[in-house]
Amino acid sequence: MTIHQDRFQFIDEEITQNMQRFNIPGMAFVLADENGTVYSKGYGVLKQDSALKVNTSTNFHIGSISKVFTSLAIMQLRDAGQIQLNDPVTTYLPWFATKDPNLSGRVTIRDLLNHTSGLPGRLNAHDLTGASLETIEPQLSRKLQNVSLVAEPGTTYEYSNINYDLLQLIIEEVSALSFPDYMSQQIFQPLGMKRTFFNQDNELEPNSATGHRYLWGNLRPFHEHLAYATLGSAGLSTNATDLGIYISFLLSDSAASNNSVLQSSSLREMRTAAIYDSSIGYGYGWEMTRNTIEKKGGLPGFTANLIIVPGKSYGFALFANSKQNITDETNFNIYRILEGDTPIHLAKADYPAISPINKSLLYISGLLIFIVLLMWLPTLIRCFTKQGVCFLLKPTTATILICFVLNITINLAVQYYIYIYVPFVSGAPSLYRLTTAPDSVNGLTLLSITWLVFSISVVCKSLVRLNKTSQRVQKSTKSITPPRQ
């Protein structure tokens, strides 16, 4: 691949200016073709306020890009005759069943690979504990038993992390190896990816980036620790050097034949869409456009973006140790640069550190507190200055129904939304949502507390009356004044 040196300079400028504009501590970039790495570079630091620089060997968690490695392992086992893609999942995981066992019994390995299993998008394995089939399988079985498929298997694209969590278990079941060991022995070592591994804690390895996330507009380090059961869908740690090797492998059929990692026909099959949703094709963990094969990855502290351009035999990837969509947009701009086009300006105002919804939660909470203060301030002033006396009214039935029942109902609804509905939709406990969307969970919690205070204030205000002291004194004086003679 021949690229003028000016393009590399433009890429550097695009990355560094976006890092400065969006407060990203560190990034790494790699561009490769079928013959190897063409250009690779590290930017920034491993951790906010650290002196340690990112280089091409610095490891980043790459989130869902892990899936295209898990699918590679499945295809490798298929080539070895150990599995068949059209086999039902129950052939390898007999316990696998949803609310309708007959329907879920039709889910195949191919369906898991292509996200056509019908399993809901909200499902994942973040809340599962343990690191063995014996401990994970019962937990996952209980998680699935009340789940209804969103569509018949093989008919509809529905992205769900649980598909690749199940593929991880199938790889372990068939190979009799732990998932990290299989991937290391059968894929990473043969390819020469020396610092690539599936693990739960990225920072255990030297020269590894620390994740960062925004908390109410301020970037903070975030220590990443994944559940073992999610490694197949989101647990890969790699670097620019190693991913350059992987990109070259994906682009070269001959390389696939020489190192016996995967048959050339299987490699070509992995680059072919199995199902389309609008103009985007999907298959084997990839999203496919007219000219590119792409995969995005994100965790609470990291983002990554991988783009392959098969028609021109090159691919490139960008990593960041910060959870921001700007990583994807920067890599799309790099694609424009490589294609000779002008990158799009990425304005900071278009990518706010605090979302409009979360700002609204703060504004509403502040407004409720302000109303409460206005509601009680006159009463408190008069009581403290002894200008009046507070006393309670006997509540009417209407007051009880309106003030108590209505407000309790609303508060229960808010609490249900935060602590039951949100975890259900995300497929994970509330505490996990606190790691992935802290502003939203904290904002909703704050709103529920302020609404509770507001509700109680409205109820109490309706039952409290203030009599002015001067009136009481005047009445008392009249009662003791003797009549005129």
HUFEN-V755861 format. One record per residue. N is the residue number from 1. RES is the residue in one small letter. PHI is phi in whole degrees, -180 to 180 (NA if undefined). BURIAL is 1 if it has 9 or more other C-alpha atoms within 8 Angstrom, else 0. Layout:
# HUFEN-V755861
n={N,N}
res={RES,RES}
phi={PHI,PHI}
burial={BURIAL,BURIAL}
This chain:
# HUFEN-V755861
n={1,2,3,4,5,6,7,8,9,10,11,12,13,14,15,16,17,18,19,20,21,22,23,24,25,26,27,28,29,30,31,32,33,34,35,36,37,38,39,40,41,42,43,44,45,46,47,48,49,50,51,52,53,54,55,56,57,58,59,60,61,62,63,64,65,66,67,68,69,70,71,72,73,74,75,76,77,78,79,80,81,82,83,84,85,86,87,88,89,90,91,92,93,94,95,96,97,98,99,100,101,102,103,104,105,106,107,108,109,110,111,112,113,114,115,116,117,118,119,120,121,122,123,124,125,126,127,128,129,130,131,132,133,134,135,136,137,138,139,140,141,142,143,144,145,146,147,148,149,150,151,152,153,154,155,156,157,158,159,160,161,162,163,164,165,166,167,168,169,170,171,172,173,174,175,176,177,178,179,180,181,182,183,184,185,186,187,188,189,190,191,192,193,194,195,196,197,198,199,200,201,202,203,204,205,206,207,208,209,210,211,212,213,214,215,216,217,218,219,220,221,222,223,224,225,226,227,228,229,230,231,232,233,234,235,236,237,238,239,240,241,242,243,244,245,246,247,248,249,250,251,252,253,254,255,256,257,258,259,260,261,262,263,264,265,266,267,268,269,270,271,272,273,274,275,276,277,278,279,280,281,282,283,284,285,286,287,288,289,290,291,292,293,294,295,296,297,298,299,300,301,302,303,304,305,306,307,308,309,310,311,312,313,314,315,316,317,318,319,320,321,322,323,324,325,326,327,328,329,330,331,332,333,334,335,336,337,338,339,340,341,342,343,344,345,346,347,348,349,350,351,352,353,354,355,356,357,358,359,360,361,362,363,364,365,366,367,368,369,370,371,372,373,374,375,376,377,378,379,380,381,382,383,384,385,386,387,388,389,390,391,392,393,394,395,396,397,398,399,400,401,402,403,404,405,406,407,408,409,410,411,412,413,414,415,416,417,418,419,420,421,422,423,424,425,426,427,428,429,430,431,432,433,434,435,436,437,438,439,440,441,442,443,444,445,446,447,448,449,450,451,452,453,454,455,456,457,458,459,460,461,462,463,464,465,466,467,468,469,470,471,472,473,474,475,476,477,478,479,480,481,482,483,484,485}
res={m,t,i,h,q,d,r,f,q,f,i,d,e,e,i,t,q,n,m,q,r,f,n,i,p,g,m,a,f,v,l,a,d,e,n,g,t,v,y,s,k,g,y,g,v,l,k,q,d,s,a,l,k,v,n,t,s,t,n,f,h,i,g,s,i,s,k,v,f,t,s,l,a,i,m,q,l,r,d,a,g,q,i,q,l,n,d,p,v,t,t,y,l,p,w,f,a,t,k,d,p,n,l,s,g,r,v,t,i,r,d,l,l,n,h,t,s,g,l,p,g,r,l,n,a,h,d,l,t,g,a,s,l,e,t,i,e,p,q,l,s,r,k,l,q,n,v,s,l,v,a,e,p,g,t,t,y,e,y,s,n,i,n,y,d,l,l,q,l,i,i,e,e,v,s,a,l,s,f,p,d,y,m,s,q,q,i,f,q,p,l,g,m,k,r,t,f,f,n,q,d,n,e,l,e,p,n,s,a,t,g,h,r,y,l,w,g,n,l,r,p,f,h,e,h,l,a,y,a,t,l,g,s,a,g,l,s,t,n,a,t,d,l,g,i,y,i,s,f,l,l,s,d,s,a,a,s,n,n,s,v,l,q,s,s,s,l,r,e,m,r,t,a,a,i,y,d,s,s,i,g,y,g,y,g,w,e,m,t,r,n,t,i,e,k,k,g,g,l,p,g,f,t,a,n,l,i,i,v,p,g,k,s,y,g,f,a,l,f,a,n,s,k,q,n,i,t,d,e,t,n,f,n,i,y,r,i,l,e,g,d,t,p,i,h,l,a,k,a,d,y,p,a,i,s,p,i,n,k,s,l,l,y,i,s,g,l,l,i,f,i,v,l,l,m,w,l,p,t,l,i,r,c,f,t,k,q,g,v,c,f,l,l,k,p,t,t,a,t,i,l,i,c,f,v,l,n,i,t,i,n,l,a,v,q,y,y,i,y,i,y,v,p,f,v,s,g,a,p,s,l,y,r,l,t,t,a,p,d,s,v,n,g,l,t,l,l,s,i,t,w,l,v,f,s,i,s,v,v,c,k,s,l,v,r,l,n,k,t,s,q,r,v,q,k,s,t,k,s,i,t,p,p,r,q}
phi={NA,-111,-131,-65,-58,-59,-64,-64,-65,-63,-63,-57,-65,-61,-68,-66,-69,-73,-62,-69,-68,-111,58,-96,-65,-150,-144,-143,-134,-143,-124,-142,-124,-67,-97,138,-71,-98,-155,-151,-162,-106,-136,76,-125,-68,-149,-53,67,-98,-95,-77,-88,-74,-130,-72,-103,-70,-87,-127,-72,-118,56,-71,-63,-55,-61,-75,-86,-64,-65,-62,-64,-63,-65,-65,-67,-64,-62,-82,78,-90,-143,-125,-64,-90,-71,-63,-59,-66,-62,-109,-127,-59,-79,-66,-163,-106,-60,-111,-60,-65,-72,-67,-66,-91,-70,-107,-61,-61,-63,-63,-61,-101,58,-116,-74,89,-67,-62,-65,-74,-79,-157,-117,-62,-96,-86,-111,91,-137,-142,-59,-64,-93,-77,-59,-62,-65,-69,-62,-66,-64,-89,-66,-108,-90,-104,-68,-82,-162,-66,-55,86,-108,-136,-82,-142,-65,-147,-59,-62,-58,-83,-66,-69,-62,-58,-66,-65,-60,-67,-65,-76,-86,63,-123,-66,-59,-60,-67,-61,-63,-68,-74,-99,-127,-68,-66,-60,-80,85,-87,-76,-121,-115,-161,-94,-149,-95,-138,-62,-79,-71,-91,-66,55,-118,-73,-94,-73,-137,-148,-85,-129,50,88,-112,-74,-133,-61,-134,-85,-85,-143,-94,-73,-57,-66,-103,-61,-65,-100,-156,-105,-84,-117,-151,-145,-63,-61,-68,-70,-61,-63,-66,-62,-62,-61,-64,-88,-118,-64,-65,-63,-64,-72,-68,-96,61,-73,-157,-67,-59,-64,-70,-65,-67,-62,-67,-96,-114,-67,-99,-153,-117,-127,63,-97,-101,-98,-134,179,58,94,-98,-110,-124,-103,-62,-117,-133,-119,-131,-152,-104,-141,-156,-132,-53,-120,-139,-141,-152,-146,-123,-129,-113,-117,-61,-64,-116,55,-147,-152,-155,-145,-133,-115,-145,-95,-151,-85,-147,-66,-64,-62,-63,-65,-66,-68,-64,-66,-63,-61,-63,-63,-65,-89,85,-98,-92,-68,-85,-67,-102,-81,-62,-65,-81,-133,-66,-70,-118,-68,-57,-65,-68,-62,-62,-60,-66,-63,-65,-62,-63,-64,-63,-64,-63,-64,-62,-63,-63,-67,-103,-60,-60,-64,-64,-61,-67,-68,-70,-90,60,-94,-169,-129,-89,-147,-93,-92,-75,-70,-83,-61,-63,-62,-61,-64,-71,-77,-83,-63,-63,-70,-63,-62,-63,-65,-63,-64,-64,-64,-60,-62,-72,-101,-123,-67,-60,-61,-64,-65,-85,72,-149,-64,-57,-63,-70,-63,-66,-84,-93,-139,-63,-62,-66,-68,-64,-64,-67,-63,-61,-63,-65,-68,-66,-66,-63,-62,-61,-63,-62,-64,-62,-63,-65,-63,-73,-107,-106,-126,-116,-101,-70,-62,-61,-66,-64,-65,-62,-64,-64,-65,-61,-73,-107,-77,-71,-66,-68,-86}
burial={0,0,0,0,0,0,1,1,0,1,1,0,0,1,1,1,0,1,1,0,0,0,0,1,1,1,1,1,1,1,1,1,1,1,0,1,1,1,0,1,1,1,1,1,1,1,1,0,0,0,0,0,1,1,1,1,1,1,1,1,1,1,1,1,1,1,1,1,0,1,1,1,1,1,1,1,1,1,1,0,0,0,1,0,0,0,1,1,1,1,0,1,1,0,0,1,1,1,1,0,0,0,1,1,1,1,1,1,1,0,1,1,1,1,1,1,1,1,1,1,0,1,1,1,1,1,0,1,1,1,0,0,1,0,1,1,1,0,1,1,1,0,0,1,1,0,1,1,1,0,1,1,1,1,0,1,1,1,0,1,1,1,1,1,1,1,1,1,1,1,1,1,1,1,0,0,1,0,1,1,0,1,1,1,1,1,1,1,1,1,1,0,1,0,1,1,1,1,1,1,0,1,1,0,0,0,1,1,1,1,1,1,1,1,1,0,0,0,1,1,1,1,1,1,0,1,1,1,1,1,1,1,1,1,1,1,1,1,1,1,1,1,1,1,1,1,1,1,1,1,1,1,1,0,0,1,1,0,1,0,1,1,1,1,0,1,1,1,0,1,1,0,1,0,1,1,0,0,0,1,1,1,1,1,1,1,1,1,1,0,0,1,1,1,1,1,1,1,1,1,1,1,1,1,1,1,1,1,1,1,0,0,1,1,1,1,1,1,1,1,1,1,1,0,0,1,1,1,1,1,1,0,1,1,0,1,1,1,0,0,0,0,0,0,0,0,0,0,0,0,0,0,0,1,0,0,0,1,1,0,1,1,0,1,1,0,0,1,1,0,1,1,0,0,0,1,0,0,0,0,0,1,1,0,0,0,1,1,1,1,0,0,0,0,0,0,0,0,1,1,1,1,1,1,1,1,1,0,0,0,1,0,0,1,1,1,1,1,1,1,1,1,1,1,0,1,1,1,1,1,0,1,1,1,0,0,0,1,1,0,1,1,1,1,1,1,1,1,0,1,1,1,1,1,1,0,1,1,1,0,1,0,1,1,1,1,1,1,1,0,0,1,0,0,0,0,0,0,0,0,0,0,0,0,0}
